[in-house]
Amino acid sequence: MPARTRLAGMTAVVAMTAGALAAPAVAAPAPAGDHHAPTRRAMEAAVKQGVPGVTGQVKDKQGTWNGTAGVGDIKSGRPRGAHDHYRVGSITKTFVSTVVLQLEAEGRLNLNDSVDHWLPGVVRGHGHDGRRITVRQLLNHTSGIYNFTADEDFVREFFLKDGFFKHRYDTREPRQLVDIAMKHKPDFPPGTSWNYSNTNYILAGMIVEKATGHSYAREVRRRVIKPLRLHDTTVPRTDPRVPQPSGRAYSKLGEDPAGPSYDVTELNPSSASSAGGMISDSDDLNRFYSALLRGRLLPKKQLAEMTTTVPVEGIPGARYGLGLIERKLSCGTVVWGHGGGIHGSTSEAVTTKDGRHSLAFNFNGDWTGDSEAVIEAEFCGK
């Protein structure tokens, strides 16, 4: 995967180079004057690179545009649908961060609270110390806490073929995921550097539960999904199914990238939890990010906190806020949003700062395809 996709993805640990899957279905020709033609071509290029299918939507001053390419089901050849549901992976982080910032606005927690204040003794071991880590450092990935999805045993059980098919329906509790990270040394002392760690957002979800008495899933539904009427967005927790309509999701599961593609549509999302367990569609994601950047979900102070960014080392043009990525594209346009990867699914959702030009899309494969090219095509015309 490209570096920026890797930034967002739960499946980055086993991402591989492009490999052909099946003969791609060809998208309908772009009508004359279609200003989304570059985006359509970028979607088609992803299919040529080996992605089974792509679905996406743009909302801008000219209205709503839906684009699809390739197939949603390799066996039947059924095309991707414009309204497909899909697993959004780490896009979940923006929803969770929004809830945390709402709680701060209500005076129920402070970004400068220590993790240990809310979760006494949970972040301990091999140099980790929750007394020295703040909630803010969880949200912007400057905590130094080890990323549990990089643990070798977890990779074997969750990302690779034999382990995935044996454990795909297992339920893992958030504390179990944190304990995996605690077996390793921190990446750096808190606040001294940046490293993407899914453990940070498992802890953020646990803090939401401590502060409210309710699961992160309930709070996301109550505070974000219902007010915005995101009817196609769910927080399944342990349910392995993807709501219809949807395509299938495919992965190589660490095997030969030129070999078979495995259907990984069904899985228990508790292993991603508040770091990446949600499901949505392109229309809902566009509505969410547009509403967020327009200030419909957070007061000005908290939105300013969310959009205060730190450098992302090794990824030019990207900076990380509180569950929100700022990207300066090749043409100078700046977009805000997040990407997400999980088995068989690579997603992106971005919008301009004023929330007036939004793009969300999904690849139903996790080992190939240039998602950054689709973003560049839409906002820069390349």
C-alpha positions as a Markdown table, in Angstrom:
| # | Residue | x | y | z |
|---|---|---|---|---|
| 1 | Met | 0.0 | 0.0 | 0.0 |
| 2 | Pro | 1.1 | 3.6 | -0.5 |
| 3 | Ala | 2.6 | 5.2 | 2.6 |
| 4 | Arg | -0.5 | 7.3 | 3.4 |
| 5 | Thr | -2.8 | 4.3 | 3.1 |
| 6 | Arg | -0.4 | 2.4 | 5.4 |
| 7 | Leu | -0.8 | 5.3 | 7.9 |
| 8 | Ala | -4.4 | 4.6 | 8.3 |
| 9 | Gly | -4.7 | 0.9 | 7.8 |
| 10 | Met | -5.1 | -2.0 | 10.2 |
| 11 | Thr | -3.9 | -4.3 | 7.5 |
| 12 | Ala | -0.7 | -2.5 | 6.7 |
| 13 | Val | 1.3 | -5.1 | 8.5 |
| 14 | Val | 0.7 | -7.6 | 5.7 |
| 15 | Ala | 0.2 | -5.2 | 2.7 |
| 16 | Met | 1.8 | -6.5 | -0.5 |
| 17 | Thr | 2.5 | -5.4 | -4.0 |
| 18 | Ala | 0.0 | -5.5 | -6.8 |
| 19 | Gly | -1.3 | -8.8 | -8.2 |
| 20 | Ala | -4.0 | -9.6 | -10.7 |
| 21 | Leu | -7.3 | -10.9 | -9.4 |
| 22 | Ala | -9.7 | -11.3 | -12.1 |
| 23 | Ala | -10.7 | -9.6 | -15.3 |
| 24 | Pro | -11.9 | -6.1 | -14.3 |
| 25 | Ala | -15.4 | -5.0 | -15.1 |
| 26 | Val | -15.2 | -1.8 | -17.1 |
| 27 | Ala | -17.0 | 1.3 | -15.8 |
| 28 | Ala | -19.4 | 3.2 | -18.0 |
| 29 | Pro | -17.7 | 5.9 | -20.2 |
| 30 | Ala | -17.7 | 9.3 | -18.6 |
| 31 | Pro | -20.2 | 11.7 | -20.2 |
| 32 | Ala | -19.0 | 14.8 | -22.0 |
| 33 | Gly | -18.1 | 17.6 | -19.6 |
| 34 | Asp | -17.9 | 15.3 | -16.6 |
| 35 | His | -15.6 | 17.2 | -14.3 |
| 36 | His | -15.1 | 14.0 | -12.2 |
| 37 | Ala | -13.6 | 12.2 | -15.2 |
| 38 | Pro | -10.1 | 12.1 | -13.6 |
| 39 | Thr | -11.6 | 10.5 | -10.5 |
| 40 | Arg | -13.3 | 7.9 | -12.6 |
| 41 | Arg | -10.1 | 7.1 | -14.4 |
| 42 | Ala | -8.2 | 6.8 | -11.1 |
| 43 | Met | -10.8 | 4.3 | -9.9 |
| 44 | Glu | -10.5 | 2.3 | -13.1 |
| 45 | Ala | -6.7 | 2.4 | -12.8 |
| 46 | Ala | -7.0 | 0.9 | -9.3 |
| 47 | Val | -9.0 | -2.0 | -10.8 |
| 48 | Lys | -6.3 | -2.5 | -13.5 |
| 49 | Gln | -3.8 | -2.6 | -10.6 |
| 50 | Gly | -5.7 | -5.6 | -9.2 |
| 51 | Val | -8.3 | -4.1 | -6.8 |
| 52 | Pro | -11.5 | -6.1 | -7.4 |
| 53 | Gly | -13.8 | -3.1 | -7.2 |
| 54 | Val | -14.2 | 0.5 | -6.2 |
| 55 | Thr | -17.1 | 2.5 | -5.0 |
| 56 | Gly | -17.0 | 6.2 | -4.2 |
| 57 | Gln | -19.0 | 9.5 | -3.9 |
| 58 | Val | -18.2 | 13.2 | -4.3 |
| 59 | Lys | -20.3 | 16.0 | -2.8 |
| 60 | Asp | -19.4 | 19.5 | -4.1 |
| 61 | Lys | -21.0 | 22.7 | -5.3 |
| 62 | Gln | -22.3 | 20.9 | -8.4 |
| 63 | Gly | -24.1 | 18.2 | -6.3 |
| 64 | Thr | -23.5 | 14.6 | -5.7 |
| 65 | Trp | -21.5 | 12.3 | -8.0 |
| 66 | Asn | -21.3 | 8.5 | -7.5 |
| 67 | Gly | -18.7 | 6.4 | -9.2 |
| 68 | Thr | -18.0 | 2.7 | -9.4 |
| 69 | Ala | -15.5 | 0.4 | -11.2 |
| 70 | Gly | -14.8 | -3.3 | -11.1 |
| 71 | Val | -16.7 | -6.0 | -9.3 |
| 72 | Gly | -18.2 | -6.5 | -5.9 |
| 73 | Asp | -18.2 | -10.3 | -6.2 |
| 74 | Ile | -15.4 | -12.1 | -8.0 |
| 75 | Lys | -17.4 | -15.3 | -8.4 |
| 76 | Ser | -20.6 | -13.8 | -9.8 |
| 77 | Gly | -19.0 | -10.8 | -11.5 |
| 78 | Arg | -21.6 | -8.6 | -9.9 |
| 79 | Pro | -20.4 | -5.0 | -10.1 |
| 80 | Arg | -19.7 | -2.7 | -7.1 |
| 81 | Gly | -22.7 | -0.7 | -6.1 |
| 82 | Ala | -22.8 | 3.1 | -5.5 |
| 83 | His | -24.5 | 2.5 | -2.1 |
| 84 | Asp | -22.4 | -0.4 | -0.9 |
| 85 | His | -21.7 | -0.7 | 2.9 |
| 86 | Tyr | -18.0 | -1.4 | 3.8 |
| 87 | Arg | -15.7 | -1.7 | 6.8 |
| 88 | Val | -14.1 | 1.7 | 7.3 |
| 89 | Gly | -11.2 | 0.6 | 9.5 |
| 90 | Ser | -9.3 | 3.5 | 11.1 |
| 91 | Ile | -11.9 | 6.1 | 9.9 |
| 92 | Thr | -13.5 | 5.0 | 13.2 |
| 93 | Lys | -10.8 | 7.0 | 15.0 |
| 94 | Thr | -12.3 | 10.3 | 13.9 |
| 95 | Phe | -15.7 | 9.3 | 15.3 |
| 96 | Val | -14.1 | 8.3 | 18.6 |
| 97 | Ser | -12.0 | 11.5 | 18.8 |
| 98 | Thr | -15.2 | 13.5 | 18.2 |
| 99 | Val | -16.9 | 11.9 | 21.2 |
| 100 | Val | -13.8 | 12.5 | 23.4 |
| 101 | Leu | -13.8 | 16.2 | 22.4 |
| 102 | Gln | -17.5 | 16.5 | 23.0 |
| 103 | Leu | -16.9 | 15.1 | 26.5 |
| 104 | Glu | -14.2 | 17.7 | 27.0 |
| 105 | Ala | -16.6 | 20.5 | 25.9 |
| 106 | Glu | -19.0 | 19.2 | 28.5 |
| 107 | Gly | -16.3 | 19.4 | 31.2 |
| 108 | Arg | -16.4 | 15.6 | 31.8 |
| 109 | Leu | -12.7 | 15.1 | 30.9 |
| 110 | Asn | -9.7 | 17.1 | 30.0 |
| 111 | Leu | -7.3 | 16.5 | 27.1 |
| 112 | Asn | -4.4 | 17.0 | 29.6 |
| 113 | Asp | -5.8 | 14.3 | 32.0 |
| 114 | Ser | -3.4 | 11.4 | 32.3 |
| 115 | Val | -4.4 | 8.0 | 31.0 |
| 116 | Asp | -3.8 | 6.7 | 34.5 |
| 117 | His | -6.4 | 9.1 | 35.8 |
| 118 | Trp | -9.1 | 7.3 | 33.9 |
| 119 | Leu | -7.6 | 3.8 | 33.6 |
| 120 | Pro | -5.4 | 3.3 | 36.7 |
| 121 | Gly | -2.7 | 0.7 | 36.2 |
| 122 | Val | -3.8 | -0.3 | 32.7 |
| 123 | Val | -0.8 | 1.2 | 30.8 |
| 124 | Arg | 2.1 | -0.4 | 32.7 |
| 125 | Gly | 4.9 | -2.7 | 31.7 |
| 126 | His | 8.2 | -2.7 | 29.8 |
| 127 | Gly | 8.5 | 1.1 | 30.3 |
| 128 | His | 5.0 | 2.1 | 29.6 |
| 129 | Asp | 3.6 | 4.5 | 32.2 |
| 130 | Gly | 0.0 | 5.8 | 31.9 |
| 131 | Arg | 0.8 | 8.5 | 34.5 |
| 132 | Arg | 3.0 | 10.2 | 32.0 |
| 133 | Ile | 0.7 | 10.0 | 29.0 |
| 134 | Thr | -2.2 | 12.4 | 28.3 |
| 135 | Val | -5.5 | 11.8 | 26.6 |
| 136 | Arg | -4.3 | 14.3 | 23.9 |
| 137 | Gln | -1.2 | 12.2 | 23.2 |
| 138 | Leu | -3.5 | 9.2 | 22.6 |
| 139 | Leu | -5.5 | 11.1 | 20.1 |
| 140 | Asn | -2.6 | 12.5 | 18.1 |
| 141 | His | -0.4 | 9.4 | 18.4 |
| 142 | Thr | 2.4 | 11.1 | 20.3 |
| 143 | Ser | 2.0 | 8.7 | 23.3 |
| 144 | Gly | 4.8 | 6.3 | 22.3 |
| 145 | Ile | 2.6 | 3.4 | 23.2 |
| 146 | Tyr | 3.4 | 0.2 | 21.2 |
| 147 | Asn | 0.9 | -0.7 | 18.4 |
| 148 | Phe | -0.7 | -4.0 | 19.3 |
| 149 | Thr | -1.4 | -4.8 | 15.7 |
| 150 | Ala | 2.4 | -5.0 | 15.1 |
| 151 | Asp | 2.8 | -7.8 | 17.6 |
| 152 | Glu | 4.0 | -11.0 | 15.8 |
| 153 | Asp | 1.6 | -13.3 | 17.5 |
| 154 | Phe | -1.3 | -11.0 | 16.8 |
| 155 | Val | -0.2 | -10.7 | 13.1 |
| 156 | Arg | -0.2 | -14.5 | 12.8 |
| 157 | Glu | -3.7 | -14.9 | 14.4 |
| 158 | Phe | -5.4 | -11.9 | 12.8 |
| 159 | Phe | -3.7 | -11.1 | 9.5 |
| 160 | Leu | -2.2 | -14.3 | 8.1 |
| 161 | Lys | -4.2 | -17.1 | 6.4 |
| 162 | Asp | -4.1 | -19.9 | 8.9 |
| 163 | Gly | -4.6 | -17.7 | 11.9 |
| 164 | Phe | -7.4 | -15.7 | 10.3 |
| 165 | Phe | -9.5 | -18.6 | 9.3 |
| 166 | Lys | -9.1 | -20.1 | 12.8 |
| 167 | His | -9.8 | -16.9 | 14.7 |
| 168 | Arg | -11.9 | -14.8 | 12.4 |
| 169 | Tyr | -15.0 | -15.1 | 14.8 |
| 170 | Asp | -13.1 | -14.7 | 18.1 |
| 171 | Thr | -14.1 | -11.9 | 20.5 |
| 172 | Arg | -11.3 | -9.9 | 22.0 |
| 173 | Glu | -11.9 | -7.5 | 24.8 |
| 174 | Pro | -10.2 | -4.0 | 24.7 |
| 175 | Arg | -8.1 | -4.8 | 27.8 |
| 176 | Gln | -6.7 | -7.9 | 26.0 |
| 177 | Leu | -5.6 | -5.7 | 23.1 |
| 178 | Val | -3.9 | -3.2 | 25.4 |
| 179 | Asp | -2.2 | -6.0 | 27.3 |
| 180 | Ile | -0.7 | -7.2 | 24.0 |
| 181 | Ala | 1.0 | -3.8 | 23.6 |
| 182 | Met | 2.2 | -3.8 | 27.2 |
| 183 | Lys | 4.4 | -6.9 | 26.4 |
| 184 | His | 6.6 | -4.5 | 24.3 |
| 185 | Lys | 8.7 | -1.5 | 25.0 |
| 186 | Pro | 7.3 | 2.0 | 24.1 |
| 187 | Asp | 8.4 | 3.4 | 20.8 |
| 188 | Phe | 9.6 | 6.6 | 22.5 |
| 189 | Pro | 9.0 | 8.7 | 25.6 |
| 190 | Pro | 5.6 | 10.4 | 25.6 |
| 191 | Gly | 5.4 | 13.6 | 23.6 |
| 192 | Thr | 8.9 | 13.3 | 22.0 |
| 193 | Ser | 7.9 | 11.9 | 18.6 |
| 194 | Trp | 5.0 | 10.5 | 16.5 |
| 195 | Asn | 4.0 | 6.9 | 15.6 |
| 196 | Tyr | 0.7 | 5.6 | 14.5 |
| 197 | Ser | -0.6 | 3.1 | 17.2 |
| 198 | Asn | -4.0 | 1.5 | 17.2 |
| 199 | Thr | -3.5 | 0.9 | 20.9 |
| 200 | Asn | -4.0 | 4.7 | 21.5 |
| 201 | Tyr | -7.6 | 4.5 | 20.3 |
| 202 | Ile | -8.4 | 1.3 | 22.1 |
| 203 | Leu | -7.5 | 3.2 | 25.2 |
| 204 | Ala | -9.5 | 6.3 | 24.0 |
| 205 | Gly | -12.6 | 4.0 | 23.7 |
| 206 | Met | -12.0 | 2.7 | 27.2 |
| 207 | Ile | -11.8 | 6.2 | 28.6 |
| 208 | Val | -15.1 | 7.1 | 26.9 |
| 209 | Glu | -16.7 | 4.2 | 28.7 |
| 210 | Lys | -15.2 | 5.3 | 32.1 |
| 211 | Ala | -16.3 | 8.9 | 31.6 |
| 212 | Thr | -19.9 | 8.1 | 30.5 |
| 213 | Gly | -20.7 | 4.6 | 31.9 |
| 214 | His | -21.5 | 3.5 | 28.3 |
| 215 | Ser | -19.5 | 1.8 | 25.6 |
| 216 | Tyr | -17.8 | 3.9 | 22.9 |
| 217 | Ala | -20.3 | 2.3 | 20.4 |
| 218 | Arg | -23.3 | 3.6 | 22.3 |
| 219 | Glu | -21.8 | 7.1 | 22.6 |
| 220 | Val | -20.9 | 7.2 | 18.9 |
| 221 | Arg | -24.4 | 6.2 | 18.0 |
| 222 | Arg | -26.0 | 8.7 | 20.4 |
| 223 | Arg | -23.7 | 11.7 | 19.7 |
| 224 | Val | -22.8 | 11.4 | 16.1 |
| 225 | Ile | -24.8 | 8.8 | 14.1 |
| 226 | Lys | -28.3 | 9.7 | 15.3 |
| 227 | Pro | -27.9 | 13.5 | 15.2 |
| 228 | Leu | -26.5 | 13.4 | 11.6 |
| 229 | Arg | -29.0 | 10.7 | 10.5 |
| 230 | Leu | -26.2 | 8.4 | 9.3 |
| 231 | His | -28.6 | 5.6 | 8.5 |
| 232 | Asp | -25.9 | 3.5 | 6.9 |
| 233 | Thr | -23.3 | 3.7 | 9.6 |
| 234 | Thr | -23.1 | 1.1 | 12.3 |
| 235 | Val | -20.8 | 0.1 | 15.2 |
| 236 | Pro | -21.1 | -3.7 | 15.2 |
| 237 | Arg | -18.8 | -4.5 | 18.1 |
| 238 | Thr | -18.9 | -8.3 | 17.6 |
| 239 | Asp | -21.3 | -8.9 | 14.8 |
| 240 | Pro | -19.3 | -10.4 | 11.9 |
| 241 | Arg | -21.7 | -9.4 | 9.1 |
| 242 | Val | -21.7 | -6.5 | 6.8 |
| 243 | Pro | -25.2 | -5.0 | 6.1 |
| 244 | Gln | -26.7 | -5.1 | 2.6 |
| 245 | Pro | -26.2 | -3.8 | 0.1 |
| 246 | Ser | -22.5 | -4.6 | 0.0 |
| 247 | Gly | -19.8 | -6.3 | -2.1 |
| 248 | Arg | -17.5 | -9.0 | -0.9 |
| 249 | Ala | -14.1 | -8.1 | 0.7 |
| 250 | Tyr | -10.9 | -9.8 | -0.4 |
| 251 | Ser | -7.4 | -10.3 | 0.9 |
| 252 | Lys | -4.3 | -12.3 | 0.1 |
| 253 | Leu | -3.8 | -12.9 | 3.9 |
| 254 | Gly | 0.0 | -12.8 | 3.7 |
| 255 | Glu | 0.1 | -15.3 | 0.8 |
| 256 | Asp | 1.4 | -14.9 | -2.7 |
| 257 | Pro | 0.1 | -11.6 | -4.1 |
| 258 | Ala | -0.3 | -13.3 | -7.5 |
| 259 | Gly | -2.1 | -16.2 | -5.9 |
| 260 | Pro | -5.7 | -16.7 | -4.8 |
| 261 | Ser | -7.8 | -13.9 | -3.2 |
| 262 | Tyr | -9.6 | -15.0 | -0.1 |
| 263 | Asp | -13.1 | -13.9 | 0.9 |
| 264 | Val | -12.7 | -12.1 | 4.3 |
| 265 | Thr | -16.1 | -10.3 | 4.3 |
| 266 | Glu | -17.1 | -11.9 | 7.6 |
| 267 | Leu | -15.0 | -11.2 | 10.7 |
| 268 | Asn | -15.6 | -10.3 | 14.3 |
| 269 | Pro | -14.6 | -6.6 | 14.5 |
| 270 | Ser | -13.8 | -6.7 | 18.2 |
| 271 | Ser | -10.1 | -7.1 | 17.3 |
| 272 | Ala | -10.3 | -3.6 | 15.8 |
| 273 | Ser | -12.8 | -2.2 | 18.3 |
| 274 | Ser | -12.6 | 1.6 | 18.8 |
| 275 | Ala | -9.5 | 1.8 | 16.7 |
| 276 | Gly | -11.2 | 0.5 | 13.5 |
| 277 | Gly | -14.4 | -1.5 | 13.9 |
| 278 | Met | -17.1 | 0.6 | 12.2 |
| 279 | Ile | -19.1 | 0.1 | 9.0 |
| 280 | Ser | -20.4 | 2.9 | 6.8 |
| 281 | Asp | -21.0 | 3.9 | 3.2 |
| 282 | Ser | -19.6 | 6.8 | 1.1 |
| 283 | Asp | -22.6 | 9.0 | 1.5 |
| 284 | Asp | -22.6 | 8.9 | 5.3 |
| 285 | Leu | -18.8 | 9.4 | 5.4 |
| 286 | Asn | -19.1 | 12.5 | 3.3 |
| 287 | Arg | -21.9 | 13.8 | 5.5 |
| 288 | Phe | -19.9 | 13.1 | 8.6 |
| 289 | Tyr | -16.7 | 14.8 | 7.6 |
| 290 | Ser | -18.5 | 17.8 | 6.1 |
| 291 | Ala | -20.6 | 18.3 | 9.2 |
| 292 | Leu | -17.5 | 17.9 | 11.4 |
| 293 | Leu | -15.4 | 20.5 | 9.6 |
| 294 | Arg | -18.3 | 22.9 | 9.4 |
| 295 | Gly | -18.6 | 22.9 | 13.2 |
| 296 | Arg | -21.9 | 20.9 | 13.6 |
| 297 | Leu | -20.4 | 18.4 | 16.0 |
| 298 | Leu | -17.9 | 20.4 | 18.1 |
| 299 | Pro | -17.7 | 23.9 | 19.5 |
| 300 | Lys | -15.0 | 26.1 | 18.0 |
| 301 | Lys | -12.5 | 25.5 | 20.8 |
| 302 | Gln | -12.7 | 21.7 | 20.4 |
| 303 | Leu | -12.6 | 21.8 | 16.6 |
| 304 | Ala | -9.5 | 24.0 | 16.9 |
| 305 | Glu | -8.0 | 21.4 | 19.1 |
| 306 | Met | -8.8 | 18.6 | 16.7 |
| 307 | Thr | -7.3 | 20.5 | 13.7 |
| 308 | Thr | -4.1 | 21.4 | 15.6 |
| 309 | Thr | -1.6 | 19.1 | 14.0 |
| 310 | Val | 1.8 | 17.5 | 14.5 |
| 311 | Pro | 4.2 | 16.3 | 11.8 |
| 312 | Val | 3.9 | 12.8 | 10.5 |
| 313 | Glu | 7.4 | 11.6 | 10.0 |
| 314 | Gly | 8.3 | 10.1 | 6.7 |
| 315 | Ile | 5.0 | 11.1 | 4.9 |
| 316 | Pro | 5.4 | 14.3 | 3.0 |
| 317 | Gly | 2.4 | 16.7 | 3.1 |
| 318 | Ala | 0.6 | 14.9 | 6.0 |
| 319 | Arg | 0.1 | 16.1 | 9.5 |
| 320 | Tyr | -2.0 | 14.5 | 12.3 |
| 321 | Gly | -4.5 | 16.3 | 14.5 |
| 322 | Leu | -6.8 | 14.6 | 17.0 |
| 323 | Gly | -8.1 | 11.7 | 15.0 |
| 324 | Leu | -7.9 | 13.8 | 11.8 |
| 325 | Ile | -5.3 | 13.9 | 9.1 |
| 326 | Glu | -4.4 | 17.1 | 7.3 |
| 327 | Arg | -3.0 | 16.5 | 3.7 |
| 328 | Lys | -1.5 | 19.1 | 1.4 |
| 329 | Leu | -1.9 | 17.7 | -2.1 |
| 330 | Ser | 0.4 | 18.2 | -5.1 |
| 331 | Cys | -1.7 | 21.1 | -6.4 |
| 332 | Gly | -1.6 | 22.9 | -3.0 |
| 333 | Thr | -5.2 | 22.0 | -2.0 |
| 334 | Val | -5.5 | 21.0 | 1.6 |
| 335 | Val | -7.9 | 18.3 | 2.6 |
| 336 | Trp | -8.9 | 16.9 | 6.0 |
| 337 | Gly | -10.1 | 13.4 | 6.9 |
| 338 | His | -8.8 | 9.9 | 7.6 |
| 339 | Gly | -8.1 | 6.6 | 5.8 |
| 340 | Gly | -8.8 | 3.1 | 7.0 |
| 341 | Gly | -7.8 | -0.4 | 6.3 |
| 342 | Ile | -9.0 | -3.7 | 7.6 |
| 343 | His | -9.3 | -7.1 | 6.0 |
| 344 | Gly | -10.4 | -6.8 | 2.4 |
| 345 | Ser | -11.2 | -3.1 | 2.7 |
| 346 | Thr | -9.2 | 0.1 | 2.1 |
| 347 | Ser | -11.2 | 3.3 | 2.5 |
| 348 | Glu | -10.6 | 7.1 | 2.4 |
| 349 | Ala | -12.8 | 10.0 | 3.3 |
| 350 | Val | -11.6 | 13.6 | 3.0 |
| 351 | Thr | -13.1 | 17.1 | 2.7 |
| 352 | Thr | -11.9 | 20.7 | 2.3 |
| 353 | Lys | -11.7 | 22.8 | 5.4 |
| 354 | Asp | -15.0 | 24.5 | 4.7 |
| 355 | Gly | -16.7 | 21.1 | 4.3 |
| 356 | Arg | -18.0 | 22.0 | 0.8 |
| 357 | His | -16.0 | 19.5 | -1.3 |
| 358 | Ser | -16.0 | 15.9 | 0.0 |
| 359 | Leu | -14.8 | 12.6 | -1.3 |
| 360 | Ala | -15.2 | 9.1 | 0.2 |
| 361 | Phe | -14.4 | 5.8 | -1.5 |
| 362 | Asn | -13.6 | 2.1 | -0.9 |
| 363 | Phe | -11.4 | -0.6 | -2.5 |
| 364 | Asn | -12.7 | -4.1 | -1.6 |
| 365 | Gly | -9.2 | -5.4 | -1.6 |
| 366 | Asp | -6.3 | -4.7 | 0.8 |
| 367 | Trp | -3.1 | -5.5 | -1.0 |
| 368 | Thr | -3.0 | -3.1 | -4.0 |
| 369 | Gly | -4.4 | 0.1 | -5.5 |
| 370 | Asp | -3.3 | 3.7 | -5.2 |
| 371 | Ser | -5.9 | 5.4 | -3.0 |
| 372 | Glu | -3.8 | 8.6 | -3.0 |
| 373 | Ala | -4.2 | 8.8 | -6.8 |
| 374 | Val | -8.0 | 8.9 | -6.4 |
| 375 | Ile | -7.8 | 11.8 | -4.0 |
| 376 | Glu | -5.3 | 13.7 | -6.2 |
| 377 | Ala | -7.6 | 13.1 | -9.2 |
| 378 | Glu | -10.6 | 14.6 | -7.5 |
| 379 | Phe | -9.0 | 17.6 | -5.9 |
| 380 | Cys | -6.2 | 18.3 | -8.4 |
| 381 | Gly | -7.6 | 16.9 | -11.6 |
| 382 | Lys | -4.6 | 14.6 | -12.1 |
